[in-house]
Every structure is written in structure tokens, then in C-alpha cells.
Amino acid sequence: MMTEEQAKSLLLKQENVYTRDPQLREPAFAYCEGYKAFLNAAKTEREAVEWAVREAEANGFVPYDPTVSCKPGDRVYRVNRGKSVMLAVIGTDAPEAGFSIVVSHIDSPRLDLKQRPLYETAGISYFKTHYYGGIKKYQWTALPLALHGTVMTESGGRVDVRVGEAEGEPVFFISDLMPHIAKDQYEKKLGDAISGEGLNIINGSLPLGEGGDAVKLGILALLHEKYGITEADLRTAELSAVPAQKAVDVGFDASMIAAYGQDDRVCAYPSLTALFETKAPARTCVVVLADKEEIGSEGVTGLRSAALAHFLTSLCENRGADYKTCFAASDCLSADVGGAYDPCYAEAYEAGNSAYLNHGVAVMKYTGARGKSGSSDASAELLAKLARIFRENDVVWQTGEYGKVDQGGAGTVATEIAMLNISVVDTGVPILSMHSPVELAAKADIYMLHRALAAYFADR
């Protein structure tokens, strides 16, 4: 007859973080105050890089200079064109022992303004947009929006724009059709009810004079007065509309956070704070905040570019090491969000292999779609290493998948890291309403990811 203790030793127990240790509430809640401030300050990848560099320098990091020999304990960073950043704490081990790498992304689904965005119709001025990343288009109507971005002017200047965030500032808006006359709209499929070309942002209605396009002219006059820009300057601008809402606590117990862009800033923030805590690691520890993940990691600031390989190779060459040997010995945590089990849509999930809110860090051996298409599929050896680190450091963790096998799927930057011959596994925070204008995450899981990444960096 098996005893109760013997039975417990055989069964896997998935624990709620607070059940495991009720004392974690206070540090988790305190940690997430800083996280909410980060979310409010960094709604675009440029803003996230600026925040990261400012905080990194406050924590002793300096710009990486490949002509200066690195020594253990050095803290360096390199910015890639203002939209991604790579940071490293040099370890005592030779690079041939491998690096400990964490990669998060700092781009999120949004509405980008087209290059000739401004037009007027029916006495209302609008911006034309082109959505970025995978969105449910209907979620972006009837929602207060803020405008963020950078304009490079014909005179050679740079203008940073951020409107709709400060108290009392106006916001922007996409109208929806009133239900009283929406018969035809109701008959469309959900994904077709709002078209991409229909995501036009209202930006004003006051005419300037009585001529044609008087409202548009009024908006241009305001833009020129405040920023010194003309309509021609918009052709060389990067302007994006994002939800104007600030990060807020959710629930009577304030145990969760609702905010825009938690995919993947909910992992980017712990990546940084864990690295900032790292002082004298054995292996060199690297954090990458990447751009363009939401559109396949393409472009010069995405992980399909050579920027990361060049940085890591330079760190090896700086200490006289062979980069190929280093890469083969390295491993990486692709710190990206997972889909948390949502009981309101239970039919899309396989409950036994889903991640749950408040159950800690979610480790996903594979992502992809259907037959693991587009997946890196981490090895048993790497999973075992991670499990050991978490066990030794009292990190609450769980495994998870995005949903049922044939329901759909998703990808991460793990495939790009694997192309460098670096072992990689997806490890992040499970969230609800992923890719919505406002996403939901649990404070316990956010704090636990910080502890998990700090333990990973400290492992010897």
C-alpha cells in the first residue's frame, strides 16, 4: 500500500505562488510599481530603449567600445539605431564557457500612420493608418488613442511627438458604426467587420478659413505651430497610435495589471532588472531588447539582422575567444509572453497543458502551429538545466502551450536565436487578452520572472 508521502513524491503539484509562499505578496506588489512606471514611460520601442539606456547608465553600464579590453565585472551596452539595445555584464569565465542570454522584444501591436496620412472628409480631419502586428481590428475602435513617434524634418531637425498621455491633453479616436444601423456589419465575419482601411483616426474638426480642406489646414497649422513640421515632413516620420490608458491595477485585491504593450514589456522589464542586479557572474550575461518581433523579426533592428551576432562576436573577440565555440556553449531564454488559460474561452485551450495566472513563470518547450511548424523545440537537456536552477532558487514555474493543437499557434524569437547555434527555450509571463489594446498579467508571475532570470544569470 502506497503512503500519502510516497504518492506526493510521484505526483506533480502545480502551485499558486501565494499558496506556496504568502509572504511574496508584498515584494511582488512593490516590484510591480516600478514595472507600471516603465509601461507608462515606454509605449514604443524607441521609448523603451531610451528608458533602458537611462536606467542602465544609472546602474553602471557604459557604451560598448570594442577597442577597449573588457574585464570581469564590466557593464556595457550597444544601441541599434534607437530601436533595440543589447547589454552585457562580463563574467569571470572565458567566453568559450558560453554566455547566458535573455532576449525580450519591445515592439507591440499598434496603428502606424501611413506616409501621407492626413486627409479631410465631411468636415473631419483624419489620419490614415496601417496596423502593425497581429490585431483584432474591431478592438481598436471607440478607444482613446495617444500619438507617439519621431519626425525628421526637411530642415534636418528631429522632433519627438508624444500627445495624449499627459493629464488634460487631447486624445485621438476611431469611430465605430452605431448598432441602430449596423445590420450589414453584423452579418460579416468578426475579422471583416472592421477593415484595415477603415482604421482612420479622427484628429480634429475646427476649420481654418473657408476654403477646401479647411479642417486639414487647421491641423497642419497647429502641427507647425507646436512642432515646426509641415505635411511634407510627415513622409519621413514614424508616428504610431497606441492606447492612451495608463497601466492600472485590476481586481478588488489589486493582484493583476491591465496595460497596453505587456507583450512583451512584461518580460523586458524583468530582463533588465535581473541584469542590473547581476554583479559578478561566472558566465557573461547578456540581455537583448529586440524590435520587429511582431512582424517576424524582420528589418535591421529585428533579430533576423546580423546586429546581435556582431555584438556577441565582438564580445568574444574582445577577450581573444572563438565566437563559434562560445555560441555552441551558450544558452538563451527567449523571454516572451505565453497565453494564460482563459476559462471564458475554455474551448480553445487544453487545460492540462496550459499556463495559469499566479502559477509562476511559464516555460514553453515549443511554440509554432499545428505540427510544431515554425518552432524551435527546446531540448530535454536545456529544460533540465532550467528546472534545476528554478528548484535551487525557489522559483515557482509551470509549463504551457498556446492552446489546442489545431486551434492556431504563435512564434517567438527562439527560431532566430537557434540560427546562431545557441540553445534556446521560451520562458515568460502568461497573460490574458494577448494582442488586445489592453492586456492582463498577474503581479506574482511578473515578480517570479524577475527572480527566475536573476537566478539564471547567477547560476554557476
C-alpha positions in Angstrom: 0.0 0.0 0.0 1.4 3.4 -1.0 1.6 6.0 1.7 0.4 9.6 1.3 4.0 10.8 1.3 5.0 8.3 -1.4 2.1 9.4 -3.5 3.1 13.1 -3.1 6.6 12.2 -4.2 5.3 10.8 -7.5 2.8 13.5 -8.4 3.4 16.9 -9.9 1.8 19.7 -7.9 1.1 22.9 -9.7 1.1 25.6 -7.1 -0.3 29.1 -6.8 2.5 31.5 -6.0 0.7 32.9 -3.0 -0.2 29.4 -1.7 3.4 28.4 -1.9 4.5 31.5 0.0 2.0 34.1 1.2 4.9 36.4 2.1 5.6 37.0 -1.6 2.7 39.4 -1.9 4.5 42.4 -0.5 7.7 42.2 -2.6 5.7 41.3 -5.7 3.3 44.2 -5.4 6.2 46.6 -4.7 8.2 45.3 -7.7 5.3 45.9 -10.0 5.0 49.6 -9.1 8.3 50.1 -10.9 7.0 47.9 -13.8 3.9 50.1 -14.2 6.0 53.2 -14.3 8.1 51.6 -17.1 4.9 50.7 -19.1 3.6 54.2 -18.9 7.0 55.7 -20.0 7.8 53.2 -22.8 4.9 52.6 -25.2 7.1 52.3 -28.3 10.4 50.6 -28.9 12.2 53.9 -29.1 10.9 55.0 -25.7 11.7 51.6 -24.3 15.3 51.9 -25.5 15.6 55.4 -24.1 14.3 54.2 -20.7 16.6 51.1 -20.7 19.7 53.2 -21.5 18.9 55.8 -18.9 18.4 53.1 -16.2 21.4 51.1 -17.4 23.7 54.0 -17.1 22.3 54.7 -13.6 23.4 51.1 -12.8 26.9 51.4 -14.0 26.6 50.5 -17.7 28.6 52.4 -20.4 28.5 52.3 -24.2 30.4 49.3 -25.5 33.7 50.2 -27.2 35.3 47.2 -28.9 38.7 48.8 -28.8 38.7 48.8 -25.0 39.5 45.4 -23.4 36.7 44.0 -21.3 37.4 42.6 -17.9 35.1 40.6 -15.5 32.5 42.8 -13.9 32.4 45.4 -16.8 28.9 46.5 -17.7 28.4 47.6 -21.3 25.6 48.2 -23.8 25.1 48.9 -27.5 22.1 50.6 -29.1 21.0 49.5 -32.5 19.5 52.5 -34.4 17.5 53.7 -31.4 15.1 50.8 -31.6 16.8 47.9 -29.9 19.5 47.6 -27.3 22.0 44.9 -26.2 23.5 44.9 -22.7 26.2 42.7 -21.1 27.8 42.1 -17.7 31.2 40.4 -18.4 31.8 37.2 -16.5 34.8 35.7 -14.9 34.7 32.6 -17.2 36.3 32.7 -20.6 33.8 33.2 -23.4 34.4 29.6 -24.6 32.3 28.6 -21.5 29.3 30.2 -23.2 27.1 33.2 -22.5 23.8 33.3 -20.5 21.5 35.2 -22.7 17.9 36.6 -22.3 16.0 38.1 -25.2 12.8 40.0 -25.0 11.1 42.2 -27.5 9.9 45.8 -27.0 7.6 46.3 -30.0 3.9 45.7 -29.7 0.9 45.7 -32.0 -0.2 49.3 -32.8 -1.5 51.5 -35.6 1.2 53.2 -37.7 0.4 56.3 -39.6 0.8 56.0 -43.4 3.5 58.2 -45.0 0.8 60.5 -46.4 -1.7 60.2 -43.6 -3.6 63.4 -43.3 -6.9 64.0 -45.1 -10.3 65.6 -44.6 -13.8 64.5 -45.4 -17.2 65.6 -44.2 -15.7 68.4 -42.1 -13.5 66.0 -40.1 -9.7 65.6 -40.3 -8.3 62.1 -40.2 -5.0 60.1 -40.2 -4.8 57.0 -42.4 -3.1 54.1 -40.7 -1.5 50.7 -41.4 -1.8 48.3 -38.5 1.4 46.7 -37.2 1.4 43.2 -35.9 -1.5 40.8 -35.3 -4.5 42.7 -34.0 -8.3 42.1 -33.8 -9.2 45.3 -35.8 -12.6 45.8 -34.1 -10.9 46.2 -30.7 -9.2 49.5 -31.8 -12.4 51.5 -32.5 -14.1 53.8 -29.9 -10.9 53.8 -27.9 -8.9 56.8 -26.6 -5.6 56.8 -28.5 -2.3 58.6 -28.0 0.2 59.6 -30.7 3.9 58.7 -30.3 6.8 58.9 -32.7 9.6 60.8 -34.4 9.6 63.2 -37.3 12.7 64.0 -39.3 12.1 67.4 -40.9 13.3 68.7 -44.2 15.4 71.2 -42.4 17.4 68.4 -40.9 15.9 68.5 -37.4 14.3 65.8 -35.3 11.0 66.2 -33.5 9.7 63.7 -30.9 6.0 63.6 -30.6 4.0 62.3 -27.6 0.4 63.5 -27.4 -2.5 62.1 -25.4 -0.6 60.8 -22.3 -0.4 63.8 -20.0 -3.3 64.8 -17.8 -5.6 67.2 -19.8 -4.1 66.5 -23.2 -6.4 65.7 -26.0 -6.5 62.1 -27.4 -7.5 60.6 -30.7 -10.3 58.3 -31.7 -11.5 55.8 -34.3 -15.3 55.8 -34.7 -17.5 52.7 -34.9 -20.9 52.3 -36.5 -23.8 52.7 -34.2 -25.7 49.5 -33.6 -29.0 51.0 -34.8 -27.9 50.9 -38.4 -25.3 48.1 -38.3 -27.4 45.3 -40.0 -24.9 44.7 -42.8 -21.9 44.9 -40.4 -23.5 42.3 -38.1 -23.7 39.9 -41.0 -19.9 40.0 -41.6 -17.4 37.7 -40.0 -15.8 39.1 -36.9 -12.5 39.6 -38.7 -14.1 41.5 -41.5 -16.5 43.8 -39.6 -13.8 46.5 -39.4 -11.4 46.8 -42.4 -7.8 47.8 -42.2 -8.5 50.8 -44.4 -11.3 51.7 -42.0 -9.0 52.3 -39.1 -8.9 56.1 -39.7 -8.0 58.3 -36.7 -10.0 61.4 -36.0 -7.6 64.3 -35.2 -9.7 67.4 -35.4 -12.7 69.3 -36.7 -12.0 73.1 -36.5 -11.8 74.8 -39.9 -9.1 77.4 -40.7 -10.8 79.8 -43.1 -13.4 78.8 -45.6 -11.5 77.1 -48.4 -11.3 73.5 -49.3 -9.7 71.2 -46.7 -10.0 74.0 -44.2 -10.0 71.5 -41.3 -6.9 69.7 -42.6 -5.2 73.1 -43.0 -6.1 73.9 -39.4 -4.5 70.7 -38.2 -1.4 71.5 -40.2 -1.2 75.0 -38.8 -1.3 73.5 -35.2 1.4 71.0 -36.1 3.6 73.7 -37.5 3.0 76.0 -34.5 3.8 73.3 -31.9 6.4 71.2 -33.7 7.6 73.2 -36.7 6.6 70.5 -39.1 4.8 70.6 -42.5 2.8 68.0 -44.4 5.9 67.1 -46.4 7.7 66.2 -43.2 5.1 63.5 -42.4 6.5 61.5 -45.3 9.8 60.9 -43.4 8.1 60.4 -40.0 7.5 57.4 -37.8 4.2 58.0 -35.9 2.1 55.5 -34.1 -1.2 55.5 -32.4 -1.3 53.5 -29.1 -3.9 53.2 -26.4 -3.9 56.3 -24.1 -4.7 54.3 -21.0 -2.2 54.1 -18.2 -1.2 50.9 -16.5 -3.8 50.1 -13.8 -4.3 47.5 -11.1 -7.1 45.1 -11.6 -9.4 43.4 -9.0 -10.5 44.2 -5.5 -7.2 42.7 -4.4 -5.2 44.7 -7.0 -3.4 41.4 -7.8 -3.2 42.0 -11.6 -2.2 44.7 -14.0 -4.1 45.9 -17.1 -2.0 47.8 -19.7 -1.1 48.2 -23.3 2.1 46.5 -24.6 2.6 43.9 -21.9 3.5 41.6 -24.8 6.4 41.8 -24.4 7.4 44.5 -22.0 6.2 42.3 -19.2 9.3 40.2 -19.9 11.6 43.1 -21.0 11.3 44.8 -17.6 12.3 41.7 -15.5 15.1 41.0 -18.0 16.6 44.4 -17.3 16.1 44.4 -13.5 17.6 40.9 -13.3 20.7 42.0 -15.2 21.0 45.2 -13.1 21.2 43.0 -10.0 23.9 40.8 -11.5 27.3 41.9 -10.2 30.0 39.2 -10.6 28.7 36.3 -12.8 30.7 33.3 -13.9 29.4 33.4 -17.4 29.0 36.7 -19.3 25.3 37.6 -19.0 23.5 39.3 -21.9 20.1 41.0 -22.3 18.7 41.8 -25.7 15.6 44.1 -26.1 14.7 43.4 -29.7 12.5 45.2 -32.2 10.2 43.9 -35.0 9.2 40.6 -33.3 5.6 41.2 -34.0 6.2 41.2 -37.8 8.6 38.3 -37.9 11.8 39.9 -36.6 12.5 41.4 -40.0 14.4 44.6 -40.6 17.7 45.9 -39.4 16.6 46.2 -35.8 14.9 42.8 -35.7 16.7 39.6 -34.7 16.9 38.4 -38.3 19.6 41.1 -38.8 23.2 40.5 -38.0 23.3 43.0 -35.2 23.1 40.6 -32.3 25.6 38.2 -33.9 28.0 41.1 -34.4 27.7 42.2 -30.8 28.2 38.7 -29.4 31.1 38.0 -31.7 32.7 41.3 -30.8 32.4 40.4 -27.1 34.2 37.1 -27.8 37.0 38.7 -30.0 37.5 41.4 -27.3 38.7 38.6 -25.0 40.6 36.6 -27.6 37.9 33.9 -27.9 36.5 31.9 -30.8 32.9 33.0 -31.3 31.8 29.7 -32.7 32.9 27.8 -29.6 31.2 30.4 -27.4 27.9 30.3 -29.3 27.8 26.5 -29.2 28.3 26.6 -25.4 25.8 29.3 -24.8 22.1 29.1 -24.0 19.3 31.6 -24.2 15.9 32.3 -22.6 13.5 33.7 -25.1 11.6 35.8 -22.6 8.3 36.2 -24.3 4.7 36.0 -23.0 2.6 32.9 -23.1 -1.1 32.6 -23.3 -2.7 32.1 -19.9 -5.7 29.7 -19.7 -8.9 31.7 -20.0 -11.9 29.8 -18.6 -14.3 32.2 -20.5 -12.9 30.7 -23.7 -12.1 27.2 -22.4 -12.9 25.5 -25.7 -9.7 27.0 -27.3 -7.4 25.5 -24.6 -6.2 22.1 -23.4 -6.5 22.7 -19.7 -3.9 20.1 -18.6 -1.1 21.7 -20.7 -2.0 25.4 -20.3 -0.3 28.0 -18.1 -2.3 29.7 -15.4 -2.2 33.2 -13.8 -0.5 33.3 -10.4 1.3 30.0 -11.0 4.6 31.5 -11.8 6.9 31.5 -14.8 5.7 29.8 -18.0 8.2 27.6 -19.8 7.2 26.6 -23.3 9.3 23.8 -24.8 7.8 24.7 -28.2 5.5 27.2 -29.9 4.6 27.1 -33.6 1.4 25.9 -35.1 -0.3 22.6 -35.8 2.6 20.1 -36.1 5.0 22.5 -34.3 5.5 24.3 -37.6 7.8 27.3 -37.0 9.0 26.1 -33.6 12.5 25.8 -32.2 11.5 22.9 -29.8 13.9 23.1 -26.9 15.9 20.1 -25.8 15.4 18.0 -22.7 18.9 18.9 -21.5 18.1 22.6 -21.6 14.8 22.1 -19.8 16.5 20.1 -17.1 19.1 22.8 -16.6 16.3 25.4 -16.2 14.3 23.2 -13.8 17.4 22.7 -11.7 18.1 26.4 -11.5 14.5 27.1 -10.5 14.4 24.3 -8.0 17.6 25.5 -6.3 16.4 29.1 -6.1 12.7 28.5 -5.1 11.3 29.8 -8.4 7.7 28.9 -9.0 7.3 27.8 -12.5 4.9 25.9 -14.9 4.8 24.6 -18.4 2.4 25.8 -21.0 1.2 25.9 -24.6 -0.7 28.5 -26.5 -3.9 26.4 -26.9 -5.2 23.2 -28.5 -3.0 21.6 -31.1 -5.1 22.5 -34.2 -6.5 25.8 -32.9 -3.8 28.0 -34.2 -0.4 28.9 -32.8 2.3 31.5 -32.5 6.0 32.1 -32.9 8.8 33.8 -30.9 12.4 34.9 -31.4 13.5 31.4 -30.4 13.9 30.4 -34.0 16.2 33.4 -34.7 18.4 32.6 -31.7 18.6 29.0 -32.8 20.0 30.1 -36.1 23.1 31.3 -34.3 23.7 27.7 -32.9 22.6 28.8 -29.4 20.3 26.6 -27.4 17.1 28.4 -26.6 13.8 27.9 -24.7 10.8 30.2 -24.4 10.3 31.4 -20.8 7.9 34.2 -19.8 4.8 35.5 -18.2 1.4 34.1 -19.0 -1.1 36.8 -19.9 -4.8 37.2 -20.8 -6.2 39.1 -23.9 -2.8 38.9 -25.7 -2.5 41.4 -28.6 -5.5 43.4 -27.3 -5.2 47.1 -26.8 -5.1 46.3 -23.1 -3.6 43.0 -21.8 -3.8 41.4 -18.3 -0.9 39.9 -16.3 -0.6 38.8 -12.7 1.8 40.6 -10.4 3.0 37.3 -8.9 4.1 36.0 -12.3 5.9 39.2 -13.2 7.9 39.2 -10.0 8.6 35.5 -10.3 10.1 36.1 -13.8 12.5 38.6 -12.3 13.6 36.0 -9.7 13.9 33.4 -12.4 16.1 35.5 -14.7 18.2 36.7 -11.8 18.8 33.0 -10.8 19.6 32.1 -14.4 22.3 34.8 -14.5 23.7 33.9 -11.1 24.0 30.2 -11.9 27.5 28.7 -11.8 
